[in-house]
Every structure is written in C-alpha cells, then in structure tokens.
Amino acid sequence: MKRNTNIILIGFMGAGKTEVGKILAGNKGFNFIDLDCLIEKKEGTAITDIFKKKGENYFRNLETEILKELYKNKTDIYKIAGKYGQIGSKENKNWVISTGGGMPAFNGNIELLKNIGTTIYLKADAKTIYGRIKSEVHRPVLGENGFTEATVAEKLKEREKFYGQADIIIYTEGLTAAAAAEEIGIFIN
C-alpha cells in the first residue's frame, strides 16, 4: 500500500463501493466518506436531480471539483468532509473513500484518485451488476426509462480502461460485502 493510507474504492455502480467501504472503514478503524453523498450535500439535491436539471457535464465537473479539494487537503480530509456534513474522527487521518461509478472515467480523475490514496477496483461482470441494480430507478447514466444487462455491459466496457488502472483489483462476484472488505484488508496489510 502507498504511504498515504487513504483507501479509494472505484468500480461500476452496484459494485458495492459504499457498503464495502463502510464495513472496511469499521474493520480498519478508518473514517468513511461517500463522494456521491458529498456532492448531494454540496448541491442540496439528489444526483438524479442534478442530472435532470443541470446535465451530466455539470455533474462530472462537480466530481472533479470535489476531488481537487480532497487532493489539496489529502492530509486533512476531515476538513472537506465536515464542510459537507460527513463527519469522521478528526484525530483519525485515514479514510476509506467511495467514489461514484463514473468518477474515474472523466476529467483525468483517475490520476487525482491515485494521488489521494490506494485505489481499489471492486470488479464484477455486467450480469452480476445488472442483477444488483435492475430494480433501482436512481441510475441516471443508464437512462430514465429503464436499462438492460446489455446497457450495463456497454457502459462497463467503456469504463474498464479507467477502472483497470487501480492499484488493486478485487473480484466481488460471489462475495458478500463483508467478505470483500475482509479481502481488501488482507491486501492492504
């Protein structure tokens, strides 16, 4: 693991970044932050509403803006987290950071992420991801009128070249969130 002890979870929507991240943070005694939640707090509205009212480009620029703030304050992420209502322990400088599914694929964000901490790609195939998210309606990137496994596969293929740049890849198919968090713990010790 890099000297900077932040752990950054990347991967497609439905990969389990938030759930695994919370468990991993608890297991390691780290703080946890969900960057999608940070954006919602900053904007005062849900991500689906940001997409509808201001568009994807606006949202992607918000993601990059948040990342740049984190990068500038990577030794004191608490400062940024507290600013947007996500509080961890001020004494604890270590964070598990859950990103949005598209964050690594835009605006050179993958490089910023890699400079903030150790990046871990939670990888699953399109069939598994589709099974996890098919009943959800808050996935604006996949379309407002529903989506198919083929839609997920296409978008996953587009993003794979960015996800694949992670420092560590964890295959999550067949793993519970707790098991994935435990596996990450083994890799980063």
DOVEXDO-634035 format. One record per residue: residue number from 1; residue in three letters; x, y, z of N, C-alpha, C, O in turn. Coordinates in steps of 0.02 Angstrom, whole numbers. Layout:
BEGIN
NODE,NUM,ALA,X,Y,Z,X,Y,Z,X,Y,Z,X,Y,Z
...
This chain:
BEGIN
NODE,1,MET,42,-59,0,0,0,0,44,62,0,99,61,28
NODE,2,LYS,20,115,-32,57,177,-35,66,207,35,31,188,82
NODE,3,ARG,113,252,41,125,284,106,62,319,131,46,316,191
NODE,4,ASN,27,353,85,-37,385,103,-86,329,118,-97,286,75
NODE,5,THR,-116,328,176,-156,271,196,-230,277,179,-270,237,203
NODE,6,ASN,-249,325,138,-318,327,115,-331,270,66,-288,252,26
NODE,7,ILE,-391,242,70,-411,187,26,-469,212,-15,-519,236,12
NODE,8,ILE,-463,208,-81,-514,234,-125,-545,177,-164,-511,141,-200
NODE,9,LEU,-611,169,-157,-647,115,-192,-677,142,-256,-716,190,-255
NODE,10,ILE,-659,110,-312,-688,129,-376,-722,68,-406,-710,11,-384
NODE,11,GLY,-763,79,-455,-797,25,-489,-865,48,-513,-888,103,-497
NODE,12,PHE,-897,5,-552,-961,22,-581,-1015,28,-527,-1008,1,-472
NODE,13,MET,-1069,63,-544,-1125,67,-497,-1148,-4,-480,-1149,-48,-523
NODE,14,GLY,-1165,-14,-418,-1187,-80,-397,-1131,-127,-379,-1143,-184,-361
NODE,15,ALA,-1069,-104,-384,-1011,-146,-368,-1005,-156,-292,-972,-203,-270
NODE,16,GLY,-1037,-113,-253,-1035,-119,-180,-988,-71,-145,-970,-82,-88
NODE,17,LYS,-969,-18,-180,-919,28,-152,-939,57,-84,-899,59,-38
NODE,18,THR,-1001,80,-79,-1023,111,-17,-1029,60,39,-1004,70,94
NODE,19,GLU,-1062,5,25,-1072,-47,77,-1005,-77,99,-992,-83,159
NODE,20,VAL,-964,-96,51,-898,-123,68,-857,-71,104,-822,-86,152
NODE,21,GLY,-860,-8,80,-821,46,111,-837,57,184,-792,66,225
NODE,22,LYS,-901,56,201,-921,65,271,-894,8,314,-869,20,369
NODE,23,ILE,-900,-53,290,-875,-111,328,-800,-108,335,-773,-118,389
NODE,24,LEU,-766,-93,279,-693,-89,280,-669,-35,328,-622,-46,367
NODE,25,ALA,-701,23,326,-683,77,372,-691,54,445,-648,68,487
NODE,26,GLY,-746,21,459,-756,-5,527,-704,-56,547,-678,-54,603
NODE,27,ASN,-688,-101,501,-637,-153,515,-568,-123,528,-532,-147,572
NODE,28,LYS,-550,-71,490,-484,-42,495,-480,16,544,-425,40,560
NODE,29,GLY,-538,39,569,-538,97,613,-526,162,576,-501,210,604
NODE,30,PHE,-544,163,511,-537,222,469,-602,261,469,-654,235,488
NODE,31,ASN,-599,323,447,-659,362,432,-685,341,364,-648,313,324
NODE,32,PHE,-749,354,351,-779,337,286,-812,399,256,-842,439,291
NODE,33,ILE,-805,405,190,-837,460,155,-862,434,87,-826,399,52
NODE,34,ASP,-923,452,70,-954,435,6,-956,499,-36,-991,546,-18
NODE,35,LEU,-919,500,-91,-914,562,-130,-980,581,-164,-992,640,-174
NODE,36,ASP,-1021,532,-181,-1088,550,-208,-1129,587,-155,-1163,636,-171
NODE,37,CYS,-1125,564,-93,-1161,598,-39,-1133,668,-28,-1170,715,-14
NODE,38,LEU,-1067,675,-34,-1036,741,-27,-1063,789,-80,-1078,847,-64
NODE,39,ILE,-1069,765,-141,-1095,807,-196,-1167,826,-182,-1186,883,-192
NODE,40,GLU,-1207,779,-159,-1277,793,-143,-1282,845,-88,-1324,890,-92
NODE,41,LYS,-1240,840,-37,-1240,890,17,-1219,958,-10,-1250,1009,6
NODE,42,LYS,-1168,959,-51,-1144,1022,-79,-1197,1056,-121,-1206,1117,-116
NODE,43,GLU,-1233,1018,-162,-1283,1045,-207,-1352,1052,-175,-1394,1089,-200
NODE,44,GLY,-1362,1018,-119,-1427,1021,-86,-1482,984,-123,-1541,1000,-116
NODE,45,THR,-1463,935,-164,-1512,897,-203,-1482,829,-222,-1422,819,-218
NODE,46,ALA,-1525,783,-244,-1504,716,-264,-1467,718,-331,-1479,762,-372
NODE,47,ILE,-1424,670,-341,-1386,665,-404,-1432,659,-464,-1419,689,-516
NODE,48,THR,-1486,621,-458,-1533,615,-514,-1561,684,-533,-1571,698,-592
NODE,49,ASP,-1574,726,-484,-1599,793,-498,-1545,837,-530,-1560,879,-572
NODE,50,ILE,-1483,828,-509,-1427,866,-539,-1424,848,-613,-1417,892,-656
NODE,51,PHE,-1428,783,-629,-1426,761,-699,-1484,792,-738,-1474,817,-794
NODE,52,LYS,-1543,789,-709,-1603,814,-745,-1601,889,-756,-1616,913,-811
NODE,53,LYS,-1581,926,-705,-1585,999,-708,-1523,1032,-739,-1529,1083,-772
NODE,54,LYS,-1464,1002,-728,-1403,1036,-749,-1361,994,-797,-1315,1021,-828
NODE,55,GLY,-1376,931,-804,-1342,888,-853,-1281,851,-825,-1255,867,-772
NODE,56,GLU,-1261,801,-864,-1205,759,-843,-1139,797,-840,-1099,786,-795
NODE,57,ASN,-1127,842,-888,-1064,879,-887,-1056,920,-824,-1002,922,-794
NODE,58,TYR,-1110,952,-802,-1108,990,-740,-1090,944,-682,-1048,961,-640
NODE,59,PHE,-1122,885,-680,-1109,837,-626,-1037,813,-627,-1005,810,-574
NODE,60,ARG,-1011,797,-686,-942,773,-691,-893,827,-669,-841,811,-639
NODE,61,ASN,-907,889,-683,-864,943,-660,-867,951,-584,-817,967,-552
NODE,62,LEU,-926,939,-555,-931,939,-481,-887,885,-451,-853,896,-401
NODE,63,GLU,-889,825,-481,-847,770,-456,-773,791,-455,-738,780,-406
NODE,64,THR,-752,820,-511,-682,841,-516,-665,895,-465,-611,895,-436
NODE,65,GLU,-711,942,-456,-701,995,-407,-692,967,-337,-647,987,-300
NODE,66,ILE,-734,919,-318,-729,886,-252,-661,850,-247,-628,855,-195
NODE,67,LEU,-642,814,-299,-578,779,-298,-519,826,-290,-472,812,-253
NODE,68,LYS,-521,882,-324,-467,931,-318,-463,958,-246,-409,969,-220
NODE,69,GLU,-521,968,-215,-521,990,-145,-490,936,-101,-450,951,-57
NODE,70,LEU,-509,874,-113,-482,818,-73,-407,813,-84,-369,803,-36
NODE,71,TYR,-384,819,-146,-313,815,-161,-274,869,-124,-222,855,-95
NODE,72,LYS,-299,931,-126,-265,986,-92,-263,975,-17,-217,998,17
NODE,73,ASN,-312,939,9,-317,928,82,-309,855,101,-337,833,151
NODE,74,LYS,-272,816,61,-270,743,71,-242,723,139,-254,667,162
NODE,75,THR,-206,767,172,-183,751,239,-234,774,292,-225,760,351
NODE,76,ASP,-286,808,270,-339,830,317,-407,827,282,-441,878,274
NODE,77,ILE,-426,767,261,-490,758,226,-549,776,272,-603,793,248
NODE,78,TYR,-537,771,337,-589,790,385,-615,860,371,-675,873,378
NODE,79,LYS,-570,904,351,-588,974,336,-642,977,281,-690,1014,287
NODE,80,ILE,-634,937,228,-682,935,173,-745,897,193,-801,920,179
NODE,81,ALA,-736,841,226,-794,800,247,-840,840,292,-901,839,283
NODE,82,GLY,-812,874,341,-852,914,387,-887,971,352,-943,989,370
NODE,83,LYS,-854,1000,303,-883,1056,265,-949,1036,232,-994,1076,225
NODE,84,TYR,-953,972,211,-1013,948,177,-1054,899,219,-1095,861,192
NODE,85,GLY,-1043,899,284,-1087,862,328,-1070,789,339,-1110,753,369
NODE,86,GLN,-1013,765,316,-993,696,329,-935,698,379,-879,718,362
NODE,87,ILE,-950,678,438,-901,686,492,-871,619,511,-906,569,520
NODE,88,GLY,-806,618,517,-769,562,544,-734,586,606,-752,637,634
NODE,89,SER,-685,549,628,-646,568,686,-590,615,663,-550,598,619
NODE,90,LYS,-587,674,692,-537,723,673,-466,697,687,-419,714,652
NODE,91,GLU,-460,656,738,-394,629,757,-371,577,707,-311,567,697
NODE,92,ASN,-418,543,674,-401,491,627,-390,521,558,-436,551,530
NODE,93,LYS,-331,515,532,-314,544,467,-325,495,409,-316,513,351
NODE,94,ASN,-346,433,424,-354,382,373,-427,377,351,-473,377,393
NODE,95,TRP,-438,373,286,-506,372,258,-515,315,209,-469,297,171
NODE,96,VAL,-575,288,208,-599,246,154,-646,291,115,-694,318,143
NODE,97,ILE,-633,298,50,-671,344,8,-707,304,-46,-676,268,-85
NODE,98,SER,-773,311,-49,-814,279,-100,-828,330,-154,-853,385,-140
NODE,99,THR,-813,313,-216,-824,359,-272,-888,342,-309,-916,288,-300
NODE,100,GLY,-911,388,-349,-965,373,-396,-938,328,-451,-878,328,-464
NODE,101,GLY,-981,290,-483,-960,242,-533,-923,271,-592,-878,240,-619
NODE,102,GLY,-942,331,-613,-911,361,-671,-851,406,-655,-814,425,-700
NODE,103,MET,-842,421,-592,-790,470,-573,-721,456,-603,-690,502,-629
NODE,104,PRO,-696,394,-600,-629,382,-627,-623,392,-703,-567,400,-728
NODE,105,ALA,-678,392,-738,-678,393,-812,-681,463,-842,-683,469,-903
NODE,106,PHE,-681,515,-802,-690,582,-829,-636,630,-803,-611,622,-747
NODE,107,ASN,-619,679,-844,-578,737,-824,-510,719,-793,-484,759,-754
NODE,108,GLY,-483,662,-809,-419,642,-779,-425,625,-705,-375,625,-669
NODE,109,ASN,-485,610,-682,-497,597,-611,-459,536,-585,-441,534,-526
NODE,110,ILE,-446,487,-628,-411,427,-603,-343,445,-575,-320,416,-526
NODE,111,GLU,-309,493,-607,-243,514,-582,-249,550,-515,-209,540,-470
NODE,112,LEU,-300,593,-509,-311,626,-444,-325,574,-390,-297,578,-335
NODE,113,LEU,-367,525,-405,-384,473,-356,-321,436,-334,-311,424,-274
NODE,114,LYS,-279,418,-382,-219,381,-366,-170,422,-324,-129,394,-288
NODE,115,ASN,-175,488,-328,-132,531,-288,-161,546,-219,-127,574,-176
NODE,116,ILE,-223,527,-208,-254,537,-143,-245,475,-99,-243,480,-37
NODE,117,GLY,-240,417,-130,-232,356,-91,-225,294,-135,-215,300,-195
NODE,118,THR,-231,236,-104,-228,173,-140,-296,159,-171,-346,157,-137
NODE,119,THR,-297,150,-237,-360,138,-272,-373,64,-277,-329,24,-294
NODE,120,ILE,-434,46,-262,-455,-24,-264,-517,-29,-308,-568,3,-294
NODE,121,TYR,-513,-68,-360,-568,-79,-407,-608,-139,-384,-584,-195,-382
NODE,122,LEU,-671,-126,-366,-718,-180,-349,-749,-202,-415,-792,-168,-442
NODE,123,LYS,-727,-259,-440,-744,-281,-507,-798,-336,-505,-794,-383,-466
NODE,124,ALA,-847,-327,-549,-899,-378,-559,-918,-375,-632,-910,-324,-665
NODE,125,ASP,-944,-431,-658,-964,-431,-728,-1033,-398,-736,-1068,-386,-687
NODE,126,ALA,-1052,-385,-798,-1115,-349,-813,-1176,-387,-786,-1223,-356,-762
NODE,127,LYS,-1175,-453,-791,-1232,-492,-767,-1242,-484,-692,-1298,-474,-668
NODE,128,THR,-1188,-487,-655,-1191,-478,-582,-1215,-408,-564,-1258,-400,-522
NODE,129,ILE,-1186,-358,-597,-1205,-289,-583,-1278,-278,-600,-1316,-248,-560
NODE,130,TYR,-1299,-302,-658,-1369,-294,-678,-1415,-326,-625,-1466,-297,-607
NODE,131,GLY,-1398,-385,-602,-1438,-418,-551,-1443,-377,-487,-1494,-379,-452
NODE,132,ARG,-1391,-340,-471,-1390,-300,-410,-1431,-235,-416,-1459,-211,-367
NODE,133,ILE,-1433,-207,-477,-1464,-140,-484,-1526,-138,-528,-1554,-84,-537
NODE,134,LYS,-1548,-194,-554,-1603,-193,-604,-1668,-162,-579,-1707,-136,-618
NODE,135,SER,-1680,-165,-514,-1743,-137,-488,-1735,-65,-464,-1784,-35,-440
NODE,136,GLU,-1676,-37,-469,-1664,31,-447,-1683,81,-501,-1676,67,-561
NODE,137,VAL,-1707,138,-481,-1729,189,-529,-1686,252,-526,-1697,299,-565
NODE,138,HIS,-1637,254,-482,-1596,314,-474,-1528,309,-507,-1478,329,-478
NODE,139,ARG,-1526,281,-566,-1463,272,-603,-1466,313,-667,-1478,285,-721
NODE,140,PRO,-1455,379,-664,-1466,422,-722,-1422,407,-782,-1443,419,-839
NODE,141,VAL,-1363,381,-772,-1318,367,-827,-1345,311,-872,-1330,308,-931
NODE,142,LEU,-1385,268,-843,-1412,211,-880,-1479,226,-914,-1507,182,-946
NODE,143,GLY,-1503,285,-906,-1565,305,-939,-1623,307,-891,-1626,271,-841
NODE,144,GLU,-1670,350,-907,-1728,360,-862,-1783,310,-874,-1826,300,-830
NODE,145,ASN,-1785,277,-931,-1839,230,-947,-1819,158,-936,-1844,114,-971
NODE,146,GLY,-1775,145,-890,-1752,78,-877,-1690,62,-917,-1669,101,-959
NODE,147,PHE,-1660,6,-902,-1599,-14,-935,-1596,-90,-937,-1634,-124,-902
NODE,148,THR,-1551,-116,-977,-1544,-188,-986,-1474,-209,-965,-1430,-168,-951
NODE,149,GLU,-1464,-274,-963,-1397,-300,-949,-1349,-278,-1004,-1290,-265,-990
NODE,150,ALA,-1373,-273,-1066,-1331,-250,-1122,-1310,-178,-1112,-1253,-160,-1128
NODE,151,THR,-1354,-136,-1085,-1337,-66,-1071,-1281,-64,-1019,-1233,-25,-1026
NODE,152,VAL,-1288,-104,-967,-1237,-107,-914,-1171,-131,-944,-1118,-102,-930
NODE,153,ALA,-1173,-184,-986,-1112,-211,-1016,-1076,-159,-1059,-1015,-154,-1057
NODE,154,GLU,-1114,-122,-1097,-1085,-70,-1141,-1050,-16,-1100,-993,3,-1115
NODE,155,LYS,-1084,9,-1049,-1056,62,-1007,-996,36,-967,-946,72,-959
NODE,156,LEU,-1000,-25,-943,-945,-55,-906,-883,-62,-951,-828,-47,-930
NODE,157,LYS,-893,-83,-1013,-838,-90,-1060,-804,-22,-1073,-743,-18,-1077
NODE,158,GLU,-844,31,-1078,-816,99,-1088,-771,120,-1031,-720,153,-1041
NODE,159,ARG,-790,100,-971,-754,124,-911,-698,78,-888,-657,97,-847
NODE,160,GLU,-697,17,-914,-648,-33,-891,-576,-8,-896,-535,-24,-852
NODE,161,LYS,-559,29,-948,-490,53,-956,-469,100,-899,-410,105,-883
NODE,162,PHE,-517,133,-870,-502,177,-813,-500,137,-748,-453,144,-708
NODE,163,TYR,-550,95,-738,-552,53,-678,-490,9,-673,-462,-1,-619
NODE,164,GLY,-468,-16,-730,-410,-62,-732,-345,-30,-711,-295,-65,-701
NODE,165,GLN,-343,36,-704,-283,70,-681,-276,70,-605,-227,97,-578
NODE,166,ALA,-323,41,-571,-321,39,-497,-259,2,-473,-231,-40,-508
NODE,167,ASP,-239,18,-413,-181,-16,-382,-196,-89,-366,-152,-132,-370
NODE,168,ILE,-258,-103,-347,-279,-171,-329,-347,-184,-360,-389,-139,-363
NODE,169,ILE,-358,-245,-384,-423,-265,-411,-450,-322,-367,-417,-372,-356
NODE,170,ILE,-512,-313,-344,-546,-363,-304,-607,-386,-343,-650,-345,-359
NODE,171,TYR,-612,-450,-357,-669,-478,-392,-724,-491,-341,-715,-530,-294
NODE,172,THR,-782,-458,-350,-834,-461,-298,-889,-512,-314,-934,-522,-272
NODE,173,GLU,-887,-543,-372,-939,-592,-388,-937,-648,-337,-884,-678,-324
NODE,174,GLY,-994,-663,-308,-999,-717,-259,-976,-698,-189,-978,-740,-144
NODE,175,LEU,-954,-636,-180,-932,-614,-114,-985,-570,-82,-1017,-530,-115
NODE,176,THR,-993,-577,-17,-1035,-530,20,-993,-466,29,-933,-467,17
NODE,177,ALA,-1025,-413,49,-989,-351,62,-937,-361,117,-881,-336,113
NODE,178,ALA,-955,-399,168,-908,-412,223,-847,-452,199,-791,-438,219
NODE,179,ALA,-859,-500,155,-804,-541,128,-758,-499,84,-697,-506,86
NODE,180,ALA,-788,-454,44,-748,-410,1,-705,-364,44,-647,-353,30
NODE,181,ALA,-735,-337,98,-698,-293,143,-640,-330,176,-586,-303,185
NODE,182,GLU,-653,-392,195,-601,-433,227,-544,-447,177,-486,-444,196
NODE,183,GLU,-561,-462,115,-511,-474,64,-467,-412,52,-406,-417,44
NODE,184,ILE,-499,-354,50,-462,-291,43,-415,-282,101,-357,-264,93
NODE,185,GLY,-439,-296,161,-398,-291,221,-335,-334,216,-282,-313,239
NODE,186,ILE,-341,-393,187,-283,-437,178,-233,-405,131,-173,-406,144
NODE,187,PHE,-258,-377,75,-213,-348,26,-177,-285,51,-120,-273,33
NODE,188,ILE,-209,-246,93,-178,-183,113,-137,-187,177,-106,-138,197
NODE,189,ASN,-137,-244,209,-95,-251,269,-23,-263,251,20,-271,294
